[in-house]
Amino acid sequence: MTPAVSNPAGCNCLALRQAARHVTQIYDRFLARSGLRATQYSILARLKRNGAMTINALAAELGMERTTLGRNIRPLRRDGLLEVIRASADGRARELRLTQRGQARVHAAFKDWTRAQAQFESAFGVGRAQTLRRLAHEAAGSAIGERAAATK
């Protein structure tokens, strides 16, 4: 007897990953002029909004693995868009902070990001996009992962 194989069209994980890749490609095309990728823009925009943050705190905010974030910040540091500084609360800890060049880059890229947002919402519908974001945030912040880990 052959093992049961799931229908890929019914796989939540595959559908979300495919959608994420497709939407990321849209944003990357719009942001290309600024020299940033969508993930890099998200990192810089979060630091602009929140101020200096530790890598762990930033990774948690973005829902990323710390090591993945580390790989993503390397070119941003190399290009002088962010820097690692001694944390104000704990001198042993290190925080990421936007440089003036990083602030200027994220400010310039905001126009392209806004165009990507408008393109997506025009094609998908403003209301549907709002619902999609709400559902994605719920899925990302829910106990789905915790329940899955508990059933192992």
MODELLER restraints for C-alpha pairs under 7 A, 6 or more apart:
rsr = mdl.restraints
at = mdl.atoms
rsr.add(forms.Gaussian(group=physical.xy_distance, feature=features.Distance(at['CA:8:A'], at['CA:14:A']), mean=6.98, stdev=0.5))
rsr.add(forms.Gaussian(group=physical.xy_distance, feature=features.Distance(at['CA:24:A'], at['CA:38:A']), mean=6.39, stdev=0.5))
rsr.add(forms.Gaussian(group=physical.xy_distance, feature=features.Distance(at['CA:26:A'], at['CA:116:A']), mean=6.76, stdev=0.5))
rsr.add(forms.Gaussian(group=physical.xy_distance, feature=features.Distance(at['CA:27:A'], at['CA:38:A']), mean=5.84, stdev=0.5))
rsr.add(forms.Gaussian(group=physical.xy_distance, feature=features.Distance(at['CA:27:A'], at['CA:113:A']), mean=6.75, stdev=0.5))
rsr.add(forms.Gaussian(group=physical.xy_distance, feature=features.Distance(at['CA:27:A'], at['CA:116:A']), mean=5.40, stdev=0.5))
rsr.add(forms.Gaussian(group=physical.xy_distance, feature=features.Distance(at['CA:28:A'], at['CA:37:A']), mean=5.12, stdev=0.5))
rsr.add(forms.Gaussian(group=physical.xy_distance, feature=features.Distance(at['CA:28:A'], at['CA:38:A']), mean=5.37, stdev=0.5))
rsr.add(forms.Gaussian(group=physical.xy_distance, feature=features.Distance(at['CA:30:A'], at['CA:112:A']), mean=5.45, stdev=0.5))
rsr.add(forms.Gaussian(group=physical.xy_distance, feature=features.Distance(at['CA:30:A'], at['CA:113:A']), mean=6.70, stdev=0.5))
rsr.add(forms.Gaussian(group=physical.xy_distance, feature=features.Distance(at['CA:30:A'], at['CA:116:A']), mean=5.85, stdev=0.5))
rsr.add(forms.Gaussian(group=physical.xy_distance, feature=features.Distance(at['CA:31:A'], at['CA:37:A']), mean=6.18, stdev=0.5))
rsr.add(forms.Gaussian(group=physical.xy_distance, feature=features.Distance(at['CA:31:A'], at['CA:38:A']), mean=6.91, stdev=0.5))
rsr.add(forms.Gaussian(group=physical.xy_distance, feature=features.Distance(at['CA:31:A'], at['CA:109:A']), mean=6.35, stdev=0.5))
rsr.add(forms.Gaussian(group=physical.xy_distance, feature=features.Distance(at['CA:31:A'], at['CA:112:A']), mean=5.44, stdev=0.5))
rsr.add(forms.Gaussian(group=physical.xy_distance, feature=features.Distance(at['CA:31:A'], at['CA:113:A']), mean=6.32, stdev=0.5))
rsr.add(forms.Gaussian(group=physical.xy_distance, feature=features.Distance(at['CA:34:A'], at['CA:108:A']), mean=6.96, stdev=0.5))
rsr.add(forms.Gaussian(group=physical.xy_distance, feature=features.Distance(at['CA:34:A'], at['CA:109:A']), mean=5.42, stdev=0.5))
rsr.add(forms.Gaussian(group=physical.xy_distance, feature=features.Distance(at['CA:40:A'], at['CA:72:A']), mean=6.78, stdev=0.5))
rsr.add(forms.Gaussian(group=physical.xy_distance, feature=features.Distance(at['CA:41:A'], at['CA:106:A']), mean=6.63, stdev=0.5))
rsr.add(forms.Gaussian(group=physical.xy_distance, feature=features.Distance(at['CA:44:A'], at['CA:106:A']), mean=6.29, stdev=0.5))
rsr.add(forms.Gaussian(group=physical.xy_distance, feature=features.Distance(at['CA:45:A'], at['CA:106:A']), mean=6.33, stdev=0.5))
rsr.add(forms.Gaussian(group=physical.xy_distance, feature=features.Distance(at['CA:47:A'], at['CA:97:A']), mean=6.59, stdev=0.5))
rsr.add(forms.Gaussian(group=physical.xy_distance, feature=features.Distance(at['CA:47:A'], at['CA:98:A']), mean=6.48, stdev=0.5))
rsr.add(forms.Gaussian(group=physical.xy_distance, feature=features.Distance(at['CA:48:A'], at['CA:98:A']), mean=6.77, stdev=0.5))
rsr.add(forms.Gaussian(group=physical.xy_distance, feature=features.Distance(at['CA:48:A'], at['CA:103:A']), mean=6.92, stdev=0.5))
rsr.add(forms.Gaussian(group=physical.xy_distance, feature=features.Distance(at['CA:51:A'], at['CA:97:A']), mean=6.60, stdev=0.5))
rsr.add(forms.Gaussian(group=physical.xy_distance, feature=features.Distance(at['CA:52:A'], at['CA:95:A']), mean=5.84, stdev=0.5))
rsr.add(forms.Gaussian(group=physical.xy_distance, feature=features.Distance(at['CA:52:A'], at['CA:96:A']), mean=5.33, stdev=0.5))
rsr.add(forms.Gaussian(group=physical.xy_distance, feature=features.Distance(at['CA:52:A'], at['CA:97:A']), mean=4.48, stdev=0.5))
rsr.add(forms.Gaussian(group=physical.xy_distance, feature=features.Distance(at['CA:53:A'], at['CA:95:A']), mean=4.94, stdev=0.5))
rsr.add(forms.Gaussian(group=physical.xy_distance, feature=features.Distance(at['CA:53:A'], at['CA:96:A']), mean=5.40, stdev=0.5))
rsr.add(forms.Gaussian(group=physical.xy_distance, feature=features.Distance(at['CA:53:A'], at['CA:97:A']), mean=6.92, stdev=0.5))
rsr.add(forms.Gaussian(group=physical.xy_distance, feature=features.Distance(at['CA:54:A'], at['CA:94:A']), mean=6.00, stdev=0.5))
rsr.add(forms.Gaussian(group=physical.xy_distance, feature=features.Distance(at['CA:54:A'], at['CA:95:A']), mean=4.12, stdev=0.5))
rsr.add(forms.Gaussian(group=physical.xy_distance, feature=features.Distance(at['CA:54:A'], at['CA:96:A']), mean=5.94, stdev=0.5))
rsr.add(forms.Gaussian(group=physical.xy_distance, feature=features.Distance(at['CA:55:A'], at['CA:66:A']), mean=6.80, stdev=0.5))
rsr.add(forms.Gaussian(group=physical.xy_distance, feature=features.Distance(at['CA:55:A'], at['CA:95:A']), mean=6.53, stdev=0.5))
rsr.add(forms.Gaussian(group=physical.xy_distance, feature=features.Distance(at['CA:55:A'], at['CA:96:A']), mean=6.76, stdev=0.5))
rsr.add(forms.Gaussian(group=physical.xy_distance, feature=features.Distance(at['CA:56:A'], at['CA:66:A']), mean=6.14, stdev=0.5))
rsr.add(forms.Gaussian(group=physical.xy_distance, feature=features.Distance(at['CA:59:A'], at['CA:65:A']), mean=6.11, stdev=0.5))
rsr.add(forms.Gaussian(group=physical.xy_distance, feature=features.Distance(at['CA:59:A'], at['CA:66:A']), mean=5.52, stdev=0.5))
rsr.add(forms.Gaussian(group=physical.xy_distance, feature=features.Distance(at['CA:59:A'], at['CA:69:A']), mean=6.25, stdev=0.5))
rsr.add(forms.Gaussian(group=physical.xy_distance, feature=features.Distance(at['CA:76:A'], at['CA:82:A']), mean=6.00, stdev=0.5))
rsr.add(forms.Gaussian(group=physical.xy_distance, feature=features.Distance(at['CA:77:A'], at['CA:83:A']), mean=5.86, stdev=0.5))
rsr.add(forms.Gaussian(group=physical.xy_distance, feature=features.Distance(at['CA:80:A'], at['CA:99:A']), mean=6.86, stdev=0.5))
rsr.add(forms.Gaussian(group=physical.xy_distance, feature=features.Distance(at['CA:80:A'], at['CA:101:A']), mean=6.65, stdev=0.5))
rsr.add(forms.Gaussian(group=physical.xy_distance, feature=features.Distance(at['CA:80:A'], at['CA:102:A']), mean=6.98, stdev=0.5))
rsr.add(forms.Gaussian(group=physical.xy_distance, feature=features.Distance(at['CA:81:A'], at['CA:98:A']), mean=6.02, stdev=0.5))
rsr.add(forms.Gaussian(group=physical.xy_distance, feature=features.Distance(at['CA:81:A'], at['CA:99:A']), mean=5.41, stdev=0.5))
rsr.add(forms.Gaussian(group=physical.xy_distance, feature=features.Distance(at['CA:81:A'], at['CA:101:A']), mean=5.41, stdev=0.5))
rsr.add(forms.Gaussian(group=physical.xy_distance, feature=features.Distance(at['CA:81:A'], at['CA:102:A']), mean=3.73, stdev=0.5))
rsr.add(forms.Gaussian(group=physical.xy_distance, feature=features.Distance(at['CA:82:A'], at['CA:96:A']), mean=6.54, stdev=0.5))
rsr.add(forms.Gaussian(group=physical.xy_distance, feature=features.Distance(at['CA:82:A'], at['CA:97:A']), mean=5.41, stdev=0.5))
rsr.add(forms.Gaussian(group=physical.xy_distance, feature=features.Distance(at['CA:82:A'], at['CA:98:A']), mean=4.26, stdev=0.5))
rsr.add(forms.Gaussian(group=physical.xy_distance, feature=features.Distance(at['CA:82:A'], at['CA:99:A']), mean=5.05, stdev=0.5))
rsr.add(forms.Gaussian(group=physical.xy_distance, feature=features.Distance(at['CA:82:A'], at['CA:102:A']), mean=5.95, stdev=0.5))
rsr.add(forms.Gaussian(group=physical.xy_distance, feature=features.Distance(at['CA:83:A'], at['CA:96:A']), mean=5.66, stdev=0.5))
rsr.add(forms.Gaussian(group=physical.xy_distance, feature=features.Distance(at['CA:83:A'], at['CA:97:A']), mean=5.39, stdev=0.5))
rsr.add(forms.Gaussian(group=physical.xy_distance, feature=features.Distance(at['CA:83:A'], at['CA:98:A']), mean=6.38, stdev=0.5))
rsr.add(forms.Gaussian(group=physical.xy_distance, feature=features.Distance(at['CA:83:A'], at['CA:99:A']), mean=6.53, stdev=0.5))
rsr.add(forms.Gaussian(group=physical.xy_distance, feature=features.Distance(at['CA:84:A'], at['CA:94:A']), mean=6.26, stdev=0.5))
rsr.add(forms.Gaussian(group=physical.xy_distance, feature=features.Distance(at['CA:84:A'], at['CA:95:A']), mean=5.50, stdev=0.5))
rsr.add(forms.Gaussian(group=physical.xy_distance, feature=features.Distance(at['CA:84:A'], at['CA:96:A']), mean=4.71, stdev=0.5))
rsr.add(forms.Gaussian(group=physical.xy_distance, feature=features.Distance(at['CA:84:A'], at['CA:97:A']), mean=6.37, stdev=0.5))
rsr.add(forms.Gaussian(group=physical.xy_distance, feature=features.Distance(at['CA:85:A'], at['CA:94:A']), mean=5.53, stdev=0.5))
rsr.add(forms.Gaussian(group=physical.xy_distance, feature=features.Distance(at['CA:85:A'], at['CA:95:A']), mean=5.29, stdev=0.5))
rsr.add(forms.Gaussian(group=physical.xy_distance, feature=features.Distance(at['CA:85:A'], at['CA:96:A']), mean=6.34, stdev=0.5))
rsr.add(forms.Gaussian(group=physical.xy_distance, feature=features.Distance(at['CA:86:A'], at['CA:92:A']), mean=6.90, stdev=0.5))
rsr.add(forms.Gaussian(group=physical.xy_distance, feature=features.Distance(at['CA:86:A'], at['CA:93:A']), mean=6.13, stdev=0.5))
rsr.add(forms.Gaussian(group=physical.xy_distance, feature=features.Distance(at['CA:86:A'], at['CA:94:A']), mean=4.70, stdev=0.5))
rsr.add(forms.Gaussian(group=physical.xy_distance, feature=features.Distance(at['CA:86:A'], at['CA:95:A']), mean=6.16, stdev=0.5))
rsr.add(forms.Gaussian(group=physical.xy_distance, feature=features.Distance(at['CA:87:A'], at['CA:93:A']), mean=5.31, stdev=0.5))
rsr.add(forms.Gaussian(group=physical.xy_distance, feature=features.Distance(at['CA:87:A'], at['CA:94:A']), mean=5.06, stdev=0.5))
rsr.add(forms.Gaussian(group=physical.xy_distance, feature=features.Distance(at['CA:87:A'], at['CA:95:A']), mean=5.42, stdev=0.5))
rsr.add(forms.Gaussian(group=physical.xy_distance, feature=features.Distance(at['CA:121:A'], at['CA:129:A']), mean=6.04, stdev=0.5))
